[in-house]
Amino acid sequence: MNVKNLIFFTLFLAIYLILGAYFIGYYQYDTISRDLIVIISVTKLYAAYDFSNAVNGYWGPFFSWLLVPFILSNPTPQSIMYTTKILSIITGFFTIIGTILLSYRFEMNDRIRIGVIFPTIFVILYFALHYNPVDLLLACFLIYYMYFIFNSSYYQNLYNSALCGILASMAYLTKSYAFPFFIIHFIMMNSFYYLKYVPYRKKVLKNLFLGLIVFFVISGAWSTVISEKYGQITFGTSGKYNYEESGPLQHGSPIWDGFMKPPNDKSVSAWEDPSYFKMKSWNPLDSWKSFVYLLKLILNNFLKLIEYFQYFTYFSMIIIIIYLSFLFKSPSKLISGNGEQIYPILTLILFCAGYLVIFVEFRYFFVIYVLIMLMGGYLLNILFKSGFLNKWGVFFILLLFILSLSVVPLSSLINNQNVGQDYYTLSSSISKYNIHGNIASNDKYRDSLNIAYYLNVHYYGRATNSTTKKPMTDIELENSFKEYNIDYYFFWGNSNTNADLLKKYKEITNGTIKGLKIYKIR
């Protein structure tokens, strides 16, 4: 990295921190996802030294561990929420540094490299403030992992493979999806090096085994802990749960219908540990119908994935298609060929493939978006070197690429300021009624869960029959009140559902909150 680039990249990092300090004030009330609420609940368990409940097979512990010191200093719900944004911005800072380093595994001239790195300021800030911080943390670890594994001289030093194992372990402790991804990807990459660098095969094998040993020692410790808790050998329960949730028999998560008891006294909802949910398993090979369902599921997820790529930048599919064309070579040319053309696209395919059999969300692919940016820079560099376009033509395409990467993040950061503040404001209004204990609602699961977080109460779910998917009858609802010891019932809207039953209970707001009545059940 020359001095000019170093100055530019330092300036970019400074701009990122300045913008982060400015925008965080407008995102301190950001709508809390149910996943983030769980992560905060788990963090509280670690902070209270309640390790038996804190250990969780569904949620990786790493972000919770980072959050523990902040919870100990100020445990209020709003303060913790604000802290997750600070941690996310810090994670983004190191993610940009990792992206800068990873860019040097792709051949680009200085202007193209600087141009490609510039929009990461807005892209990463958008990820940091607008999405679950866990996905950004996972991307951060994997970007540094790719920096080492994509090194053409990786096999020459054992510490490279050791660092790969450590970084992959941290990624796994963040999100269990990294476990199978790393094993397959690391073996695949070392296989390429083994076949490509014949005189150094012993070194490649040493690196392979050292990286795997380091990874299995660290990740194995956590896997042993959660396996002991659930009474079965597992590296994480999220994969099995998500696969079954996406199946033809389950029809979604059981969390949405009926009441469910949270697993411990610090949990906001039962979503804290879906490992215990009763799910309907399925096997695509059991019948032709199940196999066709799997094919349709993969196709639908693939089409959604393309939409996400295009949403990130309209150049995404052009970049990916050109990179796919690099794979159409003989095996010998593929192995001896340019790693910049082969390794990124194989990484992209492998990372995305695992999600296609369950479901896809935009936030799952942050690390892939970073790869697409760098792959785009590499292709621009090829255009420049080929002479097909002069420097002004390349500059024009680079400018379009930068704009395509920056428009969505910037417009979203500007247009979504103070999103979620209404939940905080409503919670503040409700808090004067001294709501405590266990609550349930007739509807609006997400709204009720957000309010439950700010009120520091337990949310048991909404009054929907899990079988018929219709509102509970008066008898069903009253029995559920008794079974789950519901203290308050939130009734959203103005329907007459369960009106006869609710007359038995006192409505404590006296109509002061528009669209919401709160009944004291006990």
C-alpha positions, -999 to +999 in steps of 0.1 A: +000+000+000+016+032-011+015+065+009-012+081-014-035+051-009-029+051+028-038+088+031-070+082+011-080+051+031-073+069+064-095+098+052-123+073+043-121+058+078-123+092+094-154+101+072-170+068+083-165+076+120-178+112+116-209+100+097-214+072+123-212+097+151-238+119+133-263+092+122-262+071+154-283+098+171-310+092+146-309+055+149-309+050+186-346+041+185-343+018+155-369-009+154-355-038+174-356-071+156-368-102+176-333-116+170-316-086+186-339-087+216-329-123+221-292-115+219-297-088+245-316-112+268-288-137+264-262-110+272-281-103+304-278-139+314-240-138+309-238-106+328-257-123+357-234-154+355-264-175+347-244-197+323-268-226+322-294-205+306-270-183+287-256-212+267-277-214+236-275-237+206-294-214+183-277-180+189-239-176+186-224-161+218-197-138+205-217-106+201-232-111+235-198-115+250-188-082+235-219-066+249-216-078+285-193-050+298-217-023+285-247-040+301-229-041+334-223-003+332-258+007+322-285-020+320-315+001+309-332-011+277-326+021+258-289+023+268-283-013+257-300-007+224-278+024+219-247+003+228-255-023+201-253+005+175-220+017+189-206-018+188-219-022+153-202+010+141-169-002+156-174-035+138-180-016+106-148+003+111-127-029+112-148-043+084-137-014+062-101-020+071-106-057+062-121-048+029-092-025+021-068-054+029-088-079+009-089-055-021-051-062-025-059-098-033-076-083-065-055-066-091-065-030-096-048+002-103-048+029-075-076+050-090-100+020-094-091+007-059-097+040-042-129+044-062-142+010-052-133+014-015-150+049-012-186+037-013-178+011+015-181+041+038-219+043+031-225+006+025-209-005+058-226+024+078-259+013+063-253-023+074-242-011+108-271+011+117-299-006+098-295-043+104-288-069+130-251-063+141-244-101+142-245-104+104-220-075+101-197-091+127-198-124+108-189-106+076-161-089+093-144-121+105-150-138+071-134-109+052-102-112+072-103-149+067-105-145+030-077-120+031-054-148+044-068-177+024-068-158-009-031-151-005-011-168-033+017-175-009-006-186+019+009-221+021+044-208+028+037-198+064+019-219+090+007-189+109-016-181+079-035-213+083-036-208+121-051-174+117-076-188+092-087-213+119-089-186+146-109-162+124-132-190+113-138-200+149-147-165+158-171-164+128-186-197+140-191-183+176-209-154+159-232-175+137-231-213+134-235-212+096-198-204+095-190-240+108-199-260+076-190-231+053-154-229+067-148-266+066-159-270+030-143-237+018-110-243+036-106-278+022-116-266-012-090-237-012-062-260+001-071-285-026-065-259-052-032-250-037-023-287-034-029-293-071-014-260-082+018-259-062+031-294-067+066-288-051+050-275-019+023-301-014+037-311+021+035-274+032-001-272+019-011-303+038+005-290+070-014-258+066-046-277+059-043-298+091-031-270+113-060-247+102-085-274+108-070-284+142-070-248+154-106-244+142-119-277+158-101-270+191-118-236+195-152-243+179-152-278+194-151-264+229-184-245+222-199-274+203-192-296+233-209-272+257-241-269+236-242-306+229-241-313+266-270-289+272-293-304+245-283-340+250-272-345+214-241-339+193-245-306+175-225-275+164-257-254+164-295-259+163-304-231+140-297-250+108-320-279+117-347-255+129-346-232+098-347-262+075-377-277+092-394-242+093-390-240+056-405-274+050-438-284+035-452-297+068-444-269+092-457-239+074-437-213+093-425-208+129-448-218+158-439-186+175-465-166+155-496-184+168-507-192+204-490-185+237-455-198+245-436-195+277-402-178+276-374-202+287-362-182+317-370-152+339-348-128+319-363-138+285-385-113+267-401-141+246-399-178+237-379-169+207-348-169+229-344-206+223-362-221+193-342-253+198-370-265+221-398-258+196-417-289+184-411-289+146-422-312+119-392-328+102-392-336+065-370-354+039-370-343+003-363-379-007-393-394+011-416-387-019-417-371-053-439-344-039-413-335-012-385-335-038-405-311-061-412-289-031-374-287-024-368-277-061-394-250-059-380-238-026-345-235-041-358-218-072-378-192-052-349-185-029-326-182-059-349-156-075-350-137-042-312-138-040-309-123-075-333-095-063-311-088-033-280-087-055-296-063-079-309-042-049-273-039-037-261-027-071-275-031-106-241-043-117-242-074-095-255-099-120-232-086-148-202-090-125-213-125-114-221-137-149-186-126-162-170-143-132-190-175-139-176-174-174-141-177-159-151-212-147-156-226-182-121-239-186-104-273-186-096-286-151-059-281-156-064-245-167-088-239-138-063-251-112-033-233-127-053-202-136-057-168-120-070-171-084-086-137-085-110-150-111-117-184-095-116-181-057-142-153-052-169-168-074-165-202-059-167-186-024-199-167-035-215-199-048-206-220-017-218-193+008-251-188-010-258-224-016-265-233+020-292-207+023-311-218-008-325-249+009-340-228+038-347-191+031-328-160+022-327-125+037-308-095+025-287-093+056-273-128+053-251-118+024-231-088+036-198-106+030-209-115-005-218-079-013-182-069-003-169-096-026-191-082-055-176-047-050-141-060-052-149-083-081-163-053-099-131-034-093-111-063-107-132-064-139-128-026-144-091-031-141-092-057-169-112-033-191-085-006-184-056-029-192-072-044-223-075-010-240-111-018-249-120+015-232-098+045-227-092+060-192-123+082-195-145+053-205-133+033-175-137+064-153-173+068-164-182+032-156-164+034-123-184+065-115-217+047-123-205+017-102-198+040-072-231+057-076-250+024-078-233+013-046-240+046-027-275+055-037-294+028-017-273+031+015-274+069+016-311+073+007-319+047+034-298+064+060-315+097+053-351+085+049-352+062+078-340+085+105-358+080+139-374+048+127-387+029+157-390+060+179-428+055+181-423+022+199-401+039+225-425+068+229-455+044+232-436+023+258-429+054+278-466+062+278-475+027+289-449+025+316-469+048+339-495+021+342-469-001+360-471-030+335-451-059+348-449-097+346-463-116+317-482-100+288-499-113+257-517-096+228-545-103+203-524-092+173-493-072+162-466-096+174-437-074+164-452-042+180-460-060+212-425-076+214-408-042+209-429-027+237-423-057+259-385-051+255-387-015+266-411-024+295-388-052+306-416-077+307-422-112+293-442-115+260-461-148+256-474-142+221-507-135+203-541-151+209-543-171+177-552-208+176-521-226+164-541-251+144-569-231+128-548-198+126-579-180+137-584-158+169-589-178+200-624-184+213-634-169+247-629-203+263-595-209+247-583-174+256-594-176+292-578-210+296-546-196+281-547-167+306-548-192+335-522-216+320-496-190+313-503-167+342-509-137+320-509-104+339-519-080+311-535-084+277-528-059+249-558-055+226-549-038+193-576-023+170-614-019+175-628-053+167-653-071+189-632-103+191-635-118+227-655-087+237-677-108+262-647-123+279-628-090+282-657-073+300-646-093+330-613-075+332-604-039+339-592-018+310-565+004+326-558+030+300-593+044+298-590+049+261-560+073+263-539+053+239-552+053+203-556+018+189-546+000+220-565-012+251-547-029+280-566-053+302-554-062+337-559-100+339-547-106+374 
